[in-house]
Amino acid sequence: METLWTDGALAGQTREMADLGKLLQVSMHRRHLTAQALAERTGIRTPRIRAFAQDGASGPVRPTEQELAELADALGLPLSEVLHAAQVPVPAPA
């Protein structure tokens, strides 16, 4: 089953193939945002954003769920897709 990212950031890739680093890189590129610009939008320090974009959620610097929510909001991405890319369990709808 192939499910594409809603905003097309990773069009052609399944959710299973995508990771947080790739999602951030592609989304930042499409929105013409640098790590510094994204840091200013989110309040997350620039080195952390660079680490997330380079290493994803499995690197030595791991994003918190709050940081993931801030990234999703700043990039206009559904939170569920960012959580999935970071391999954080997505809560079932109530």
DSSP file (Angstrom, degrees, kcal/mol; ACC not computed):
  #  RESIDUE AA STRUCTURE BP1 BP2  ACC     N-H-->O    O-->H-N    N-H-->O    O-->H-N    TCO  KAPPA ALPHA  PHI   PSI    X-CA   Y-CA   Z-CA
    1    1 A M              0   0    0      0, 0.0     2,-0.6     0, 0.0     0, 0.0   0.000 360.0 360.0 360.0 124.9    0.0    0.0    0.0
    2    2 A E        -     0   0    0     12,-0.1     2,-0.5    13,-0.1    12,-0.1  -0.909 360.0-177.1-107.7 118.9    1.5    3.3   -1.0
    3    3 A T        -     0   0    0     -2,-0.6    12,-0.8     9,-0.0     2,-0.2  -0.967  14.8-148.7-115.2 122.0    0.4    6.4    0.9
    4    4 A L        -     0   0    0     -2,-0.5     7,-0.1    10,-0.1    10,-0.1  -0.564  28.1 -94.6 -90.2 153.8    1.8    9.7   -0.3
    5    5 A W    >   -     0   0    0      8,-0.4     3,-1.2     5,-0.2    -1,-0.1  -0.399  34.8-124.8 -63.0 140.3    2.5   12.7    1.9
    6    6 A T  T 3  S+     0   0    0      1,-0.3    -1,-0.1     2,-0.1    -2,-0.1   0.884 107.2  42.8 -58.0 -45.4   -0.4   15.1    1.9
    7    7 A D  T 3  S-     0   0    0      1,-0.1    -1,-0.3    71,-0.1     4,-0.1   0.453 110.0-117.5 -86.3   3.1    1.5   18.2    0.9
    8    8 A G  S X  S+     0   0    0     -3,-1.2     3,-1.8     2,-0.1    -2,-0.1   0.573  72.0 136.7  76.9   7.7    3.5   16.4   -1.8
    9    9 A A  T 3  S+     0   0    0      1,-0.3    -1,-0.1    -5,-0.0    21,-0.1   0.856  85.4  24.0 -57.3 -35.1    6.8   17.1    0.0
   10   10 A L  T >  S+     0   0    0      3,-0.1     3,-2.4    16,-0.0    -1,-0.3  -0.226  88.2 174.7-123.2  43.3    7.9   13.6   -0.6
   11   11 A A  T <   +     0   0    0     -3,-1.8     3,-0.1     1,-0.3    -5,-0.0  -0.223  69.4  26.0 -52.7 133.7    5.7   12.7   -3.6
   12   12 A G  T 3  S+     0   0    0      1,-0.3     2,-0.4    -7,-0.1    -1,-0.3   0.302 103.6  96.8  93.3  -9.3    6.6    9.3   -4.9
   13   13 A Q  S <  S-     0   0    0     -3,-2.4    -8,-0.4    -8,-0.0    -1,-0.3  -0.895  70.1-129.4-111.8 144.0    7.8    8.0   -1.6
   14   14 A T    >>  -     0   0    0     -2,-0.4     4,-1.3   -10,-0.1     3,-0.7  -0.472  26.5-111.4 -82.6 161.7    5.8    6.0    0.8
   15   15 A R  T 34 S+     0   0    0    -12,-0.8     3,-0.3     1,-0.2    -1,-0.1   0.875 119.0  58.8 -58.2 -36.7    5.6    7.0    4.4
   16   16 A E  T 34 S+     0   0    0      1,-0.2    -1,-0.2   -13,-0.1   -14,-0.0   0.810 107.8  45.5 -65.0 -28.8    7.6    3.9    5.2
   17   17 A M  T <4 S+     0   0    0     -3,-0.7    -1,-0.2     2,-0.0    -2,-0.2   0.706 101.1  81.6 -86.7 -21.2   10.5    5.1    3.1
   18   18 A A     <  -     0   0    0     -4,-1.3     2,-0.3    -3,-0.3     3,-0.0  -0.476  57.3-170.4 -87.1 154.5   10.5    8.6    4.4
   19   19 A D     >  -     0   0    0     -2,-0.1     4,-2.5     1,-0.1    67,-0.2  -0.872  39.0 -98.5-135.0 174.0   12.1    9.9    7.5
   20   20 A L  H  > S+     0   0    0     65,-1.3     4,-2.8    -2,-0.3     5,-0.2   0.901 118.5  54.3 -61.2 -43.5   12.1   13.1    9.5
   21   21 A G  H  > S+     0   0    0      1,-0.2     4,-2.5     2,-0.2    -1,-0.2   0.932 111.8  43.7 -57.7 -47.8   15.4   14.3    8.1
   22   22 A K  H  > S+     0   0    0      2,-0.2     4,-2.7     1,-0.2     5,-0.3   0.911 112.8  52.5 -65.3 -42.7   14.2   14.0    4.5
   23   23 A L  H  X S+     0   0    0     -4,-2.5     4,-2.5     1,-0.2     5,-0.2   0.926 112.5  45.2 -59.2 -45.4   10.8   15.5    5.2
   24   24 A L  H  X S+     0   0    0     -4,-2.8     4,-2.9     2,-0.2     5,-0.3   0.931 113.1  50.0 -65.0 -45.3   12.4   18.5    6.8
   25   25 A Q  H  X S+     0   0    0     -4,-2.5     4,-2.3    -5,-0.2    -2,-0.2   0.943 115.7  41.8 -58.7 -49.5   15.0   19.0    4.1
   26   26 A V  H  X S+     0   0    0     -4,-2.7     4,-2.6     2,-0.2    -1,-0.2   0.918 116.6  47.9 -66.9 -43.6   12.4   18.8    1.3
   27   27 A S  H  X S+     0   0    0     -4,-2.5     4,-1.4    -5,-0.3    -2,-0.2   0.902 113.1  47.8 -65.7 -41.3    9.8   20.9    3.1
   28   28 A M  H  <>S+     0   0    0     -4,-2.9     5,-3.0    -5,-0.2     4,-0.3   0.916 112.9  49.4 -64.8 -42.4   12.4   23.6    4.0
   29   29 A H  H ><5S+     0   0    0     -4,-2.3     3,-1.3    -5,-0.3    -2,-0.2   0.932 110.4  49.4 -62.1 -46.7   13.6   23.6    0.4
   30   30 A R  H 3<5S+     0   0    0     -4,-2.6    -1,-0.2     1,-0.3    -2,-0.2   0.789 115.7  43.6 -65.0 -27.0   10.1   23.9   -1.1
   31   31 A R  T 3<5S-     0   0    0     -4,-1.4    -1,-0.3    -5,-0.2    -2,-0.2   0.339 111.0-121.7 -99.5   6.2    9.3   26.8    1.3
   32   32 A H  T < 5 +     0   0    0     -3,-1.3     2,-0.4    -4,-0.3    -3,-0.2   0.898  60.8 150.3  55.5  44.5   12.7   28.5    0.7
   33   33 A L      < -     0   0    0     -5,-3.0    -1,-0.2    -6,-0.1     2,-0.2  -0.899  35.9-152.0-110.8 136.0   13.5   28.3    4.4
   34   34 A T     >  -     0   0    0     -2,-0.4     4,-2.4     1,-0.1     5,-0.2  -0.487  37.0-103.5 -89.1 170.6   17.0   28.0    6.0
   35   35 A A  H  > S+     0   0    0      1,-0.2     4,-2.4     2,-0.2     5,-0.1   0.890 125.2  53.2 -60.7 -38.0   17.5   26.3    9.3
   36   36 A Q  H  > S+     0   0    0      2,-0.2     4,-2.1     1,-0.2    -1,-0.2   0.916 108.7  47.9 -63.7 -43.9   17.9   29.8   10.8
   37   37 A A  H  > S+     0   0    0      1,-0.2     4,-1.6     2,-0.2    -2,-0.2   0.901 112.9  48.2 -64.7 -40.6   14.6   31.0    9.3
   38   38 A L  H  X S+     0   0    0     -4,-2.4     4,-1.8     1,-0.2     6,-0.3   0.877 109.0  54.5 -67.5 -36.5   12.8   27.8   10.6
   39   39 A A  H  X S+     0   0    0     -4,-2.4     4,-3.2     1,-0.2     5,-0.3   0.906 107.2  50.6 -61.4 -41.4   14.4   28.4   14.0
   40   40 A E  H  < S+     0   0    0     -4,-2.1    -1,-0.2     1,-0.2    -2,-0.2   0.856 111.7  48.0 -65.8 -34.3   13.0   31.9   14.1
   41   41 A R  H  < S+     0   0    0     -4,-1.6    -1,-0.2    -5,-0.1    -2,-0.2   0.807 125.2  28.4 -73.6 -30.0    9.5   30.6   13.2
   42   42 A T  H  < S-     0   0    0     -4,-1.8    -2,-0.2     2,-0.2    -3,-0.2   0.729  94.0-125.7-105.9 -26.2    9.6   27.9   15.9
   43   43 A G     <  +     0   0    0     -4,-3.2     2,-0.4     1,-0.4    -3,-0.1   0.452  66.9 133.6  86.3   0.5   11.8   29.1   18.7
   44   44 A I        -     0   0    0     -6,-0.3    -1,-0.4    -5,-0.3    -2,-0.2  -0.694  67.3-102.0 -83.1 136.0   13.9   25.9   18.3
   45   45 A R    >>  -     0   0    0     -2,-0.4     4,-1.8     1,-0.1     3,-0.7  -0.285  26.1-121.7 -61.2 142.1   17.6   26.6   18.3
   46   46 A T  H 3> S+     0   0    0      1,-0.2     4,-2.6     2,-0.2     5,-0.2   0.866 109.7  55.8 -54.0 -44.9   19.2   26.5   14.8
   47   47 A P  H 3> S+     0   0    0      0, 0.0     4,-2.1     0, 0.0    -1,-0.2   0.864 107.3  50.8 -60.4 -33.2   21.8   23.7   15.7
   48   48 A R  H <> S+     0   0    0     -3,-0.7     4,-2.7     2,-0.2    -2,-0.2   0.925 110.0  48.9 -67.8 -43.8   18.9   21.4   16.8
   49   49 A I  H  X S+     0   0    0     -4,-1.8     4,-2.7     1,-0.2     5,-0.2   0.924 111.1  50.5 -62.1 -43.7   17.0   22.0   13.5
   50   50 A R  H  X S+     0   0    0     -4,-2.6     4,-2.1     1,-0.2     5,-0.2   0.912 111.0  49.2 -59.5 -41.9   20.2   21.3   11.5
   51   51 A A  H  X S+     0   0    0     -4,-2.1     4,-3.2    -5,-0.2     5,-0.5   0.915 111.4  48.7 -64.6 -42.8   20.6   18.1   13.5
   52   52 A F  H  X S+     0   0    0     -4,-2.7     4,-2.1     1,-0.2    -2,-0.2   0.923 113.7  46.9 -62.1 -44.0   17.0   17.0   12.9
   53   53 A A  H  < S+     0   0    0     -4,-2.7   -28,-0.2    -5,-0.2    -1,-0.2   0.840 120.3  38.8 -68.4 -33.0   17.3   17.8    9.2
   54   54 A Q  H  < S+     0   0    0     -4,-2.1    -2,-0.2    -5,-0.2    -3,-0.2   0.917 133.2  19.8 -82.6 -45.7   20.6   15.9    8.9
   55   55 A D  H >< S-     0   0    0     -4,-3.2     3,-0.8     1,-0.3    -3,-0.2   0.537  90.2-148.1-105.4  -9.2   20.0   12.9   11.2
   56   56 A G  G ><  -     0   0    0     -4,-2.1     3,-0.5    -5,-0.5    -1,-0.3  -0.392  57.6 -42.4  70.0-153.8   16.3   12.7   11.5
   57   57 A A  G 3  S+     0   0    0     28,-0.3    -1,-0.2     1,-0.2    29,-0.1   0.520 133.9  64.4 -88.5  -5.9   14.8   11.5   14.7
   58   58 A S  G <  S+     0   0    0     -3,-0.8    -1,-0.2    -6,-0.1    -2,-0.2   0.423  82.0  97.0-100.0   2.7   17.3    8.7   15.1
   59   59 A G  S <  S-     0   0    0     -3,-0.5    -7,-0.0     2,-0.3    -8,-0.0  -0.061  96.1 -87.7 -79.0-174.1   20.4   10.8   15.5
   60   60 A P  S    S+     0   0    0      0, 0.0     2,-0.7     0, 0.0    -1,-0.1   0.754 118.7  61.3 -69.3 -23.5   22.1   11.9   18.8
   61   61 A V  S    S-     0   0    0     -5,-0.1    -2,-0.3   -10,-0.1    -6,-0.1  -0.913  77.1-167.7-105.7 110.5   19.8   14.9   19.0
   62   62 A R        -     0   0    0     -2,-0.7     2,-0.1    -4,-0.1    -5,-0.1  -0.832  17.1-124.5-105.1 134.0   16.2   13.7   19.2
   63   63 A P        -     0   0    0      0, 0.0     2,-0.1     0, 0.0    -1,-0.0  -0.428  20.4-128.8 -74.1 146.6   13.2   16.1   18.9
   64   64 A T     >  -     0   0    0     -2,-0.1     4,-2.2     1,-0.1     5,-0.2  -0.448  27.7-108.3 -82.1 165.8   10.6   16.3   21.5
   65   65 A E  H  > S+     0   0    0      1,-0.2     4,-2.1     2,-0.2     5,-0.1   0.865 122.4  54.8 -63.7 -34.2    6.9   15.9   20.6
   66   66 A Q  H  > S+     0   0    0      2,-0.2     4,-2.2     1,-0.2    -1,-0.2   0.917 108.0  48.6 -64.0 -43.1    6.5   19.7   21.3
   67   67 A E  H  > S+     0   0    0      2,-0.2     4,-2.6     1,-0.2    -2,-0.2   0.899 109.8  52.0 -64.0 -39.9    9.3   20.4   18.8
   68   68 A L  H  X S+     0   0    0     -4,-2.2     4,-2.5     1,-0.2    -1,-0.2   0.901 109.6  49.8 -62.1 -40.5    7.8   18.1   16.2
   69   69 A A  H  X S+     0   0    0     -4,-2.1     4,-2.3     2,-0.2    -2,-0.2   0.900 111.2  48.9 -64.9 -40.5    4.5   20.0   16.7
   70   70 A E  H  X S+     0   0    0     -4,-2.2     4,-2.5     2,-0.2    -2,-0.2   0.895 111.8  49.0 -66.4 -40.1    6.2   23.3   16.2
   71   71 A L  H  X S+     0   0    0     -4,-2.6     4,-2.1     2,-0.2     6,-0.2   0.928 110.7  50.4 -64.0 -45.1    8.0   22.1   13.1
   72   72 A A  H  X>S+     0   0    0     -4,-2.5     5,-2.6     1,-0.2     4,-0.8   0.930 113.1  46.2 -58.7 -46.3    4.7   20.8   11.6
   73   73 A D  H ><5S+     0   0    0     -4,-2.3     3,-0.8     1,-0.2    -2,-0.2   0.930 113.3  47.8 -63.3 -46.6    3.0   24.1   12.3
   74   74 A A  H 3<5S+     0   0    0     -4,-2.5    -1,-0.2     1,-0.2    -2,-0.2   0.805 117.3  42.5 -66.6 -29.8    5.8   26.2   10.9
   75   75 A L  H 3<5S-     0   0    0     -4,-2.1    -1,-0.2    -5,-0.2    -2,-0.2   0.457 109.7-119.5 -96.5  -2.1    6.1   24.1    7.7
   76   76 A G  T <<5 +     0   0    0     -3,-0.8    -3,-0.2    -4,-0.8    -4,-0.1   0.833  65.8 140.9  68.9  31.9    2.4   23.8    7.2
   77   77 A L      < -     0   0    0     -5,-2.6    -1,-0.2    -6,-0.2     2,-0.2  -0.795  61.3-100.2-106.2 148.7    2.5   20.0    7.5
   78   78 A P    >>  -     0   0    0      0, 0.0     4,-1.6     0, 0.0     3,-0.8  -0.467  28.5-132.4 -63.3 134.6    0.0   17.7    9.2
   79   79 A L  H 3> S+     0   0    0      1,-0.2     4,-2.9     2,-0.2     5,-0.3   0.874 104.8  60.9 -57.0 -38.7    1.3   16.8   12.7
   80   80 A S  H 3> S+     0   0    0      1,-0.2     4,-2.1     2,-0.2    -1,-0.2   0.860 104.2  49.2 -59.8 -35.2    0.4   13.2   12.1
   81   81 A E  H <> S+     0   0    0     -3,-0.8     4,-2.4     2,-0.2    -1,-0.2   0.883 111.7  47.6 -72.2 -37.9    2.8   13.1    9.1
   82   82 A V  H  X S+     0   0    0     -4,-1.6     4,-1.9     2,-0.2    -2,-0.2   0.922 113.4  48.3 -67.7 -43.4    5.6   14.7   11.1
   83   83 A L  H  <>S+     0   0    0     -4,-2.9     5,-3.3     1,-0.2     4,-0.3   0.907 112.1  49.7 -61.9 -41.4    5.1   12.3   14.0
   84   84 A H  H ><5S+     0   0    0     -4,-2.1     3,-1.3    -5,-0.3    -2,-0.2   0.922 109.6  50.4 -63.7 -43.8    5.0    9.3   11.6
   85   85 A A  H 3<5S+     0   0    0     -4,-2.4   -65,-1.3     1,-0.3   -28,-0.3   0.837 112.0  47.9 -63.0 -32.3    8.2   10.5    9.9
   86   86 A A  T 3<5S-     0   0    0     -4,-1.9    -1,-0.3   -67,-0.2    -2,-0.2   0.445 116.1-120.0 -86.1  -0.7    9.8   10.7   13.4
   87   87 A Q  T < 5 +     0   0    0     -3,-1.3    -3,-0.2    -4,-0.3    -2,-0.1   0.849  63.1 147.2  62.3  37.7    8.4    7.3   14.2
   88   88 A V      < -     0   0    0     -5,-3.3    -1,-0.3    -6,-0.1    -2,-0.1  -0.890  58.5-104.1 -98.8 130.7    6.4    8.6   17.1
   89   89 A P        -     0   0    0      0, 0.0    -5,-0.1     0, 0.0    -1,-0.0  -0.320  32.8-134.6 -56.6 130.9    3.1    6.7   17.6
   90   90 A V        -     0   0    0      1,-0.0   -10,-0.0   -10,-0.0     2,-0.0  -0.776  22.3-118.3 -89.2 125.2    0.2    8.8   16.3
   91   91 A P        -     0   0    0      0, 0.0     3,-0.1     0, 0.0    -1,-0.0  -0.341  29.8-111.1 -63.7 142.9   -2.7    8.9   18.7
   92   92 A A        -     0   0    0      1,-0.1     0, 0.0     2,-0.0     0, 0.0  -0.453  41.2 -95.4 -70.1 144.5   -6.0    7.4   17.4
   93   93 A P              0   0    0      0, 0.0    -1,-0.1     0, 0.0     0, 0.0  -0.322 360.0 360.0 -60.8 143.8   -8.7   10.0   16.8
   94   94 A A              0   0    0     -3,-0.1    -2,-0.0     0, 0.0     0, 0.0   0.454 360.0 360.0 -82.3 360.0  -11.2   10.3   19.7
